[in-house]
């Protein structure tokens, strides 16, 4: 099981941000909060809008994490990275698309689709947060506290290429939900 607080603590240590001992818990809290918000987006009754809202939740989560550690990243870079991660992880959680499509059936389809999507969007958002924290940790360990974010995309791709770990992560986060 992925421990978000440990991942966040590793990031803070690598970036020399240990002064605030509460920071790792705050960063883990950002990931957990946005995962819960993603569940709310599953209940948007419009097919496609629910998935877009879930992706936006991931993008804003990355922005809030960056704010906590003092990283300045342009919104369009975060949107690109968030979309790539969500797309990659959604392949493990294809149920999300099925849930969204069910919403075309009025009533029971809307509720059924939202129920199916809730756990999936929660798991994908949690995994997206874990992947992002791992990528930032890898960069900070290589570069020190002054991270050059031009390498962020390649670090994310390395982490996303470990399909076995990603599958296990999604499964664990769905179970936690």
C-alpha positions as CSV (number, residue, x, y, z in Angstrom):
1,X,0.0,0.0,0.0
2,X,1.2,3.5,-0.9
3,X,1.8,5.7,2.1
4,X,1.2,9.3,0.9
5,X,2.6,10.9,4.1
6,X,5.9,9.0,3.6
7,X,6.0,10.0,0.0
8,X,5.4,13.6,0.9
9,X,8.0,13.4,3.7
10,X,10.5,12.1,1.2
11,X,9.7,15.0,-1.1
12,X,10.1,17.6,1.7
13,X,13.4,16.1,2.8
14,X,14.8,16.0,-0.7
15,X,13.7,19.6,-1.2
16,X,15.1,20.7,2.2
17,X,11.6,21.7,3.3
18,X,11.8,19.9,6.7
19,X,11.4,23.0,8.7
20,X,7.6,22.6,8.8
21,X,7.0,19.1,10.3
22,X,3.3,19.3,9.4
23,X,4.0,19.8,5.7
24,X,4.1,16.1,4.7
25,X,0.6,15.6,6.3
26,X,-0.7,18.7,4.5
27,X,0.5,17.4,1.2
28,X,-1.0,14.0,1.8
29,X,-4.2,15.8,2.8
30,X,-4.3,17.6,-0.5
31,X,-4.2,14.3,-2.4
32,X,-6.9,12.8,-0.2
33,X,-9.1,15.9,-0.4
34,X,-8.9,16.0,-4.2
35,X,-9.6,12.2,-4.4
36,X,-12.8,12.9,-2.5
37,X,-13.7,15.8,-4.8
38,X,-13.2,13.4,-7.7
39,X,-15.9,11.2,-6.3
40,X,-18.2,14.2,-6.4
41,X,-17.4,14.6,-10.1
42,X,-18.7,11.1,-10.7
43,X,-22.1,12.3,-9.8
44,X,-22.3,15.0,-12.5
45,X,-25.1,13.6,-14.7
46,X,-23.6,14.7,-18.0
47,X,-21.6,12.0,-19.8
48,X,-18.1,13.3,-20.5
49,X,-18.4,16.3,-18.1
50,X,-17.9,13.9,-15.2
51,X,-14.6,12.7,-16.7
52,X,-13.5,16.2,-17.5
53,X,-14.2,17.3,-13.9
54,X,-12.2,14.4,-12.6
55,X,-9.2,15.5,-14.8
56,X,-9.6,19.0,-13.6
57,X,-9.5,17.8,-10.0
58,X,-6.1,16.1,-10.7
59,X,-4.7,19.3,-12.3
60,X,-5.8,21.5,-9.4
61,X,-4.3,18.9,-7.0
62,X,-0.9,19.2,-8.6
63,X,-1.2,23.0,-8.4
64,X,-1.9,22.8,-4.7
65,X,0.9,20.4,-4.1
66,X,3.3,22.7,-5.9
67,X,2.0,25.6,-3.8
68,X,2.8,23.7,-0.6
69,X,6.4,23.2,-1.6
70,X,6.9,26.5,-3.3
71,X,7.2,25.3,-6.9
72,X,6.0,27.6,-9.7
73,X,4.6,25.7,-12.7
74,X,2.6,27.2,-15.5
75,X,-1.0,26.0,-15.6
76,X,-0.7,24.7,-19.2
77,X,2.2,22.4,-18.1
78,X,0.2,21.1,-15.2
79,X,-2.8,20.5,-17.5
80,X,-0.7,18.6,-19.9
81,X,0.9,16.4,-17.2
82,X,-2.4,15.8,-15.4
83,X,-4.1,14.8,-18.6
84,X,-1.3,12.4,-19.5
85,X,-1.3,10.8,-16.1
86,X,-5.1,10.6,-15.9
87,X,-5.2,9.1,-19.4
88,X,-2.5,6.5,-18.6
89,X,-4.2,5.5,-15.3
90,X,-7.6,5.5,-16.8
91,X,-6.5,2.6,-18.9
92,X,-6.3,0.6,-15.7
93,X,-9.7,1.9,-14.7
94,X,-11.6,1.7,-18.0
95,X,-14.8,1.2,-15.9
96,X,-14.9,5.0,-15.7
97,X,-15.9,5.2,-19.4
98,X,-18.5,2.6,-18.9
99,X,-19.9,4.5,-16.0
100,X,-20.0,7.7,-17.9
101,X,-21.8,6.0,-20.9
102,X,-24.4,4.5,-18.6
103,X,-25.5,8.1,-17.8
104,X,-27.2,8.2,-21.2
105,X,-29.9,6.0,-19.7
106,X,-32.1,8.3,-17.6
107,X,-32.6,7.5,-13.9
108,X,-31.1,4.2,-13.1
109,X,-28.3,4.6,-15.7
110,X,-27.3,8.0,-14.1
111,X,-27.2,6.5,-10.6
112,X,-25.5,3.3,-11.7
113,X,-22.9,5.1,-13.7
114,X,-22.1,7.4,-10.8
115,X,-21.7,4.5,-8.4
116,X,-19.4,2.7,-10.8
117,X,-17.3,5.8,-11.5
118,X,-17.0,6.8,-7.8
119,X,-14.4,4.2,-6.8
120,X,-12.6,4.5,-10.1
121,X,-12.2,8.3,-10.0
122,X,-11.1,8.1,-6.3
123,X,-8.5,5.5,-7.1
124,X,-7.2,7.2,-10.3
125,X,-6.9,10.5,-8.4
126,X,-5.1,8.9,-5.4
127,X,-2.7,7.1,-7.8
128,X,-2.2,10.3,-9.8
129,X,-1.1,12.1,-6.5
130,X,1.2,9.2,-5.6
131,X,2.8,9.2,-9.1
132,X,3.2,13.0,-9.0
133,X,4.9,12.9,-5.5
134,X,7.2,10.1,-6.7
135,X,8.2,12.1,-9.8
136,X,8.9,15.2,-7.7
137,X,10.9,13.1,-5.2
138,X,13.0,11.7,-8.0
139,X,13.7,15.1,-9.4
140,X,14.5,16.6,-6.0
141,X,16.9,13.7,-5.2
142,X,18.7,14.3,-8.5
143,X,18.6,18.1,-8.6
144,X,18.3,19.2,-5.0
145,X,15.8,21.8,-3.8
146,X,15.9,23.8,-7.0
147,X,13.9,21.5,-9.2
148,X,14.1,22.0,-13.0
149,X,10.6,21.0,-14.0
150,X,11.5,20.5,-17.6
151,X,12.4,16.9,-16.6
152,X,9.0,16.3,-14.8
153,X,7.4,14.7,-17.8
154,X,10.1,12.2,-18.3
155,X,10.1,11.3,-14.6
156,X,6.4,10.8,-14.8
157,X,6.8,8.5,-17.8
158,X,9.3,6.4,-16.0
159,X,7.0,5.9,-13.1
160,X,4.0,5.3,-15.3
161,X,5.9,2.6,-17.2
162,X,5.8,0.3,-14.2
163,X,2.5,-1.2,-15.1
164,X,2.5,-3.8,-12.4
165,X,2.9,-1.3,-9.6
166,X,0.2,1.0,-11.1
167,X,-2.3,-1.8,-11.4
168,X,-1.7,-2.7,-7.7
169,X,-2.0,0.9,-6.7
170,X,-5.3,1.3,-8.5
171,X,-6.6,-1.9,-7.0
172,X,-5.5,-0.9,-3.5
173,X,-7.0,2.6,-3.7
174,X,-10.3,1.1,-5.0
175,X,-10.4,-1.3,-2.1
176,X,-9.7,1.6,0.3
177,X,-12.6,3.6,-1.2
